[in-house]
Amino acid sequence: MIDHQPTSIEDGTGQGTRPRASGPYSRFGVHAAWANRLRGNFHLAIVVLFGAITVLGITPFAIYRFVNGQPLIAAIDLMIVACISAGSIYAWRTGRSKGSAIFVAITYSIGCIAVAHLAGLSGLLWVYPVLVANFLLVSRWPAVGISAIVIVAVAFGDAALTTDAQMLMFVVTSLVVSLFSFVFASRSELQHSQLEALASRDPLTGASNRRGMEAMLEAAMASSVRTGKPLSLLIFDLDRFKQINDDFGHEAGDQVLVQVADVVRGSTRTDDRFFRLGGEEFGLLLPGADAATLWGIAESLRESVESEVQCHGRNVTISIGASRFRPGESVSDWLSRTDAAMYRAKRSGRNRSVFEDDVRLGSDAAVPAFRAGRPTEQVENG
């Protein structure tokens, strides 16, 4: 009988051990992670699958040519397979699929030209899948350039095209294949961009959702570490939002969320990024904002919401938590710190901004860690 009990391994923290999956369960987890990664990165999936298809499709021809006394062409085939495999593996390991795709496209295009010259008509037939692959792997205009070079090099240098009519027919058919591929790639790219926008944006408020937020936070944090520029984050929550839903209905609550989103867009800078974290909780990423700027934006936003957003004559207020990015911390750690500051604002009476103590250090010492609006009555929810 197979024992599926987990073993233990060091957890890397010095705190002891943690369980480690073993047997078929661990393999299933790895396969699921691979599948999720491919589903989450469309271009990476194309590059990796193209690499696998190339190995399966070209390797048998290389073997056949070795057996039939064509070692040079067989060697070129194997070189193409090796380069495409290396590009696919590099893309998988690093996530840099665009650079890998260009390398792969140039490699197999050069190989195709060489095979077409050496193998005659049988090599010439590989031009058509190469043209299609260019537009699947590479963005449209680089694909146009690579494909044009392939068509010209084969049309004017292939011994299999013995007459002008054959040359013209090859050029026309190649251009038709390229045109269809160009149109298909353009439509696919447009639809993929639209789907990505829908998947990362909240349909009610137009703000980015949590999925979009995490990607933007990671990019902004990396940029801040690289450039040394400050980076700040606000998280705010609508006060007594449950009471609004209970008293006036969820449609009224939705209208309040839309109003707040409009106020945020009118109160922030061009480079700021606005997110809806869920329910009535929102985030605002502030690139380049030091403590003083963070303070000014938070208070301006809080006052604008209080003065401009109403529901059936009732003013709507928000509680804000704010913090600055600390190089080396993770996205989840930064969000947790900022969220904790927002809950301090809630517990302190709502309609106020609460900042982490570290925003007052150094040259920003004049910035207070706490600021409240007008007092509000205490209620159970929100």
N, C-alpha and C positions, 0 to 999 in steps of 0.2 A: 504493500500500500504506500502511496506517495504521501510524504509528510508535507503539508502546506503551512506549517507553523512558521511565522516570520523569524528571522534571525535578528541580531542586533549589531549595530555598527556605531562607531564614534560619531557624535553629532557635530563635531568641529567647534563646539563652544566651550569645551572643558567641563561641561555640566553632566557628563555621563554618556549614555547611549540612547539611541532611538531605534525603533523597529525598522527593518528593511524588508520590503516585499521580495519574495523569491518564487521560483517556479514559473508556471504559465501566467500567473497574475502580473508579475513584473514585466514580462514580455508584452502582455496585453496593454499595460500602461504606457510602455515605450511606443508601441505601434499607434496607440490613440493619440499620444503627443505629436508624433510625426504627422498623422492625418490632420490634426487640428492646426498644425503649423502651415501645412500646404493649403488648407481651406482659408486660413487667415491671410495668406500672401499669394495673390493670384499670379503675379509675375514670377515669383520664385517657383511656384508649382509648374508653370510652363517650362522654365529653364530645366528643372530637375526631370520632368517627364520627357522633355525633348532629348536630354542626355541618355535616359534609359532606352528610348525608342531608337536612337542612333546606334547604340551598342548592339541592340538586337537586330537592327536592320542592315548595318554595314559589315559587321564582323563576318557573317557567312560569306559575303562576296569576297572579302579579303582572303579567307581560307580557300575559296574556290579558285581565285586567281593565283595563289601560291601553287596549288595543285596543278594548274594548267599552264605553268611556265610563264606567268606574268608577275615576277617578284617586285618590280618597281611600282607597278600600280597597286599591288597588294600592300606594299610598305606605305604608300600614300594613304590608302584606306585605313590602315592601322594607326597612322599618325593622326588622321582626322578623329578617329574614335578616341585615341588617347587625349587629344587636346580638348575635345568636347566633354569627355568624362572629367578631366581636371577642372574645367570651367564650371561644370555642374556641381562638383564636390566643393569647390571654393565658394560658390553661391550658397550652398546649403550650410556650410560651416560658418560663414561670415554674415550671411543675409544680404550681401551686396550683389543682388541679382542683375542690376542694370549694366554694371561694368563687365560682369561675367558674360552677359548676353552679347555685348558688342564683340568681346574677344572670341566667343564661340562662332558668331556670324562671320567674322572676318576669316577665321580659320577654315571653316568648312567651305566658304566661298572660294578661297584660294585653292583648296584641295579639289573642289569641283572643276575649276578652270584647268588644273593640271590633269585630272582624270579625263576630262573631255578632249584634251589635246592628245593624250596618250592612247586612250581606248577607242577613239572614234565615236561611232553612233551610239554604242552602249553607254559610253561615258556622257555623251551629250544629253541623254534622257534624264540624268540627275539634275540638270539645271532647273527643271520645273519645281521639284520639291524644295530645292534650295531657295528659289524666289519666294515661295509661299512661307517657308520658315523664317526668312528675313523679316517679314512683316509681322509674324507672330512673336518673335523674340525681341526685336529692336523697335524703338519708336519710329514713327512714319518716315520722317525726312532722312534720318541716317539710313533707314532701310532702302529708301529710293536711291541714295547714292551708292550703296554697296551693290544693289541689284543692277544698276546701270553699268557699273564696272564689269560685273559678271557677263551681262548680255553683250557688251562691246567686245570684251576679251575673247569670248567664245565665237561670236559671229565673224570676227575678222581674223581669227587665228586657228580655227578648227579645220583640219583637213577633211573631215566628213562632209562639210558643206562645200560641195564641188562646183555648184553653179550659183549665179546671182539669185535665181528663183528660190533655191533652197535657203540661201542666206536671208532673203527677204521674208520667207515664210517663218523661219526660226525667230527673227526679230519681232515680227508681228505677233506670233503666238506667245512669245515671252512677255511682250508688252501687255497683252490681254490678261495673262495670268497675273502679272504685277499689278495691273489696274484693279482687277477683282480683289486681290489681296489687300491693296491699299484701302479700298472702300470698306472691306470687311473689318480691317484693323481699326479704321477710323471710327466706325460705328461701335465696335466692341469697346474701344477706349472710352468713347463718350458715355456709353451705357454703364461701364464699370465705374467711371468717375461719379455718375449720378447715383448709382447704388451705394458707393462709399459715402457720399454726402448724406444720403438718407439714413444710412446706418450709424453715422456719427453725429446726427443732429436731432434735437428734440423738436417734434412736429408742432407742438403748441406754442412755444416761446421763440423758436428759431435759434436758441442757444445750442452750443455743442453739448452732447450728452456725456456720460461718464467715460464711455469708450474713447470718444474724441479727446476728452480732457486728459486722460492718462498719456496718450501719445504726445499731446502738446506739452504737458508738464515735463516729460522725459527729454524732449528736444530742447525746451527752454532751460532746463537744469544743466544739460550738457553745454549749451552755449554760455551760460553764466560761469561755469567752471573754466571754460576755455578762454573767455574774454575778461573775466574778473568783474563784469558789470553786475550790479545788484539785481535781485529778483524777489518779488514779493507776491503774496497770495492773500486774498480775502475770501472768507466763507461767511455767508449770511443766510439767515432763516427768517421767514415772515412770522411776526408775532401773532398769536391767537388765530392762526389760519384755520384750525379745526372749527373754531367758533364761527368763522365766516361761512364755512361749508354747512355747518349745522343750522345756522340762522337763515341763510339766503340760498342755499343749494350749491351743488358742485359746479353748475354753469357760472354762477357768480364768482366762485373761487377761481375758475379758469380765467375769467376776465381780469381778475386781480393779478394773476400770474403774468398775463400778457402786458398789463399796464406796468408792472414792475420791470419786466424785460425791456420795455420801451424806455423807461426812465434810465435804466442802466446804460443802454446804448447812447443816450443823450448826455450822460454824465461822465463818460470815460474817454480815454485817448484812443487814437487809431490803432496802436499796437497792442492794446489790452485784449485779453481773450476771456469770453464770457461762457460759463458752463451752467447747466442745470444738473445738479448731483442727484436729484430725486425728490419727489413731493414738492415741498415749498422751500427746499434748500438749494442755494446757488453758490457758484464760485466765480472769482474774478482773478485772473493771472495778470500780473503787472510787471512786464519786463522793464528793467532800468529804474525801478522805483526804489529810492532809499527810504529811510524811516519817515522823513518829513513829507515826502510825496505820498507815501502810503497813508499816513495820517490824514493828509488833505483830501485824498480821494475817498477814503472811508467816510469821513465826516460829511463831505459834499454829497455822497451817495445816500447816506442815512437821512440827511435833511431833505434831499430832493424827494425821496420816497414818501417821507412823512407829509410833505406839503402838496405833493402832486397826485398821490394814489389814494383813492377813496372807494368804498363799497357801501352804497345806499346811505351816503352821508357820514359814514364812519371812516376816520383816518386809518390808514394802514401803516404800520411801522416795521422795522427790521432790526435784528440784533446781529452785530458783525464781530467776527473774530479775525485777527490779522497776524501775520508773521512773515519773517524774511527767510529766504532759503539759506540753509547751512550746507556748504559744500561737503559732500560725502554722505549725506543722509539720503534715504530712499524716498520714492514718491509717497508710499504709504505712511512713512514716519512724518513727513512734512504735512500731509493732509491731517494726520492725527493731532499734531500740535495745533494746527490752525482750528480744527474742529473743537478742540478742548477750549480754546480761547473764546469761540463763539458760544459755547455752553456756559462759560463764565459770565458772558454778557446776559444770557437768559436768566441765570440765577441771581444776577445783580439787579434785576428789575426791568430788563428788556429795553428796546429803543436806545441802544447805546453801542459803542465800539470798544472792544477790549483788545489790547495788544500784548504780545509777549514781552517780558521784561527786557529781553536783549535788544529790542528796538531802541532803547534809550541809551545804549552804550556809545562810547566814542563821540564822534562829532554830532550825533543825533541826540545828545543828552537832554535837550530841551523838549523833546517830544514826550507827552504824557503817555502812560500805559493804559489809561482808562478815560473814557469820555461818555457822558450820558446825555440823552435828550431830556425832554420834559418828563416828570414822573408819570408812571402808568400804574393802574391798579393790578393786583396780582390775580391770576386765574390759574386753573389747573393745567390747561393744555396750551402748548405753543409758547 
